Amino acid sequence: MTEVKQRRKKMQTDTVRQMLTIEDVLAKIPISRTTLWRMERDKQFPKGHIVRKQKVWYGDELAAWQDALPEAPVQRVSRDTKQ
């Protein structure tokens, strides 16, 4: 194994992935628990992992999901209530 590959492998094993609880996820992504569950079920959101009887999501997986979202056009909402 080359020195570069050895160094890269060591970096991968030394890195600790950030684990987020459902409360952490919902604080970052403005959706309800039910919507999160549905999106996960429908494979529109990264699947959580069970770690010591608690469901967690990895921060890097959420960042990749967020980066892959299509950018929605900005729409202006009329506040005119006159009828």
PLY file of the C-alpha trace (Angstrom):
ply
format ascii 1.0
element vertex 83
property float x
property float y
property float z
element edge 82
property int vertex1
property int vertex2
end_header
0.00 0.00 0.00
1.38 3.39 -0.94
2.01 6.06 1.64
-0.81 8.23 0.27
-3.32 5.36 0.50
-2.19 4.58 4.04
-2.60 8.23 5.07
-6.06 8.41 3.41
-7.19 5.20 5.15
-5.99 6.54 8.52
-7.90 9.80 7.95
-11.08 7.84 7.19
-10.82 5.79 10.37
-9.97 8.85 12.51
-13.01 10.83 11.36
-16.06 10.66 13.60
-19.35 11.24 11.80
-21.76 13.64 13.45
-24.89 11.82 14.65
-28.14 13.76 14.91
-31.21 12.78 16.92
-34.71 13.43 15.61
-34.83 16.63 17.66
-31.58 17.80 16.03
-32.89 16.96 12.54
-36.21 18.75 13.09
-34.38 21.81 14.44
-32.37 22.01 11.20
-35.04 20.98 8.68
-38.43 22.70 9.06
-40.76 19.71 8.72
-42.94 17.78 11.16
-42.15 14.35 12.58
-44.90 12.86 10.45
-43.53 14.44 7.28
-40.04 13.21 8.16
-41.40 9.68 8.68
-43.30 9.78 5.37
-40.33 11.16 3.43
-38.07 8.48 4.92
-40.63 5.77 4.11
-40.94 7.04 0.53
-37.13 7.21 0.15
-37.19 11.01 -0.23
-35.05 11.47 2.90
-31.97 9.60 4.18
-32.80 6.56 6.26
-31.97 6.80 9.94
-29.70 4.33 11.72
-30.33 2.61 15.05
-27.44 3.21 17.41
-27.82 1.80 20.92
-31.63 1.75 20.71
-31.84 5.31 19.42
-32.48 6.41 15.86
-29.90 8.84 14.49
-29.04 10.40 11.16
-25.52 11.14 10.02
-24.85 14.81 9.34
-22.92 14.11 6.14
-25.85 12.12 4.71
-28.25 14.99 5.47
-25.85 17.49 3.87
-25.63 15.32 0.72
-29.44 15.05 0.61
-29.79 18.80 1.02
-27.22 19.48 -1.74
-29.14 17.17 -4.09
-32.45 19.00 -3.64
-33.62 20.92 -6.70
-33.61 24.66 -6.23
-37.17 25.97 -6.23
-37.93 29.30 -7.85
-38.80 32.11 -5.46
-42.47 33.04 -5.60
-43.85 36.26 -4.25
-47.06 36.01 -2.25
-49.53 38.84 -2.57
-50.58 40.22 0.78
-53.45 42.18 -0.76
-56.59 41.11 1.12
-58.97 43.56 -0.58
-61.79 41.87 -2.48
0 1
1 2
2 3
3 4
4 5
5 6
6 7
7 8
8 9
9 10
10 11
11 12
12 13
13 14
14 15
15 16
16 17
17 18
18 19
19 20
20 21
21 22
22 23
23 24
24 25
25 26
26 27
27 28
28 29
29 30
30 31
31 32
32 33
33 34
34 35
35 36
36 37
37 38
38 39
39 40
40 41
41 42
42 43
43 44
44 45
45 46
46 47
47 48
48 49
49 50
50 51
51 52
52 53
53 54
54 55
55 56
56 57
57 58
58 59
59 60
60 61
61 62
62 63
63 64
64 65
65 66
66 67
67 68
68 69
69 70
70 71
71 72
72 73
73 74
74 75
75 76
76 77
77 78
78 79
79 80
80 81
81 82
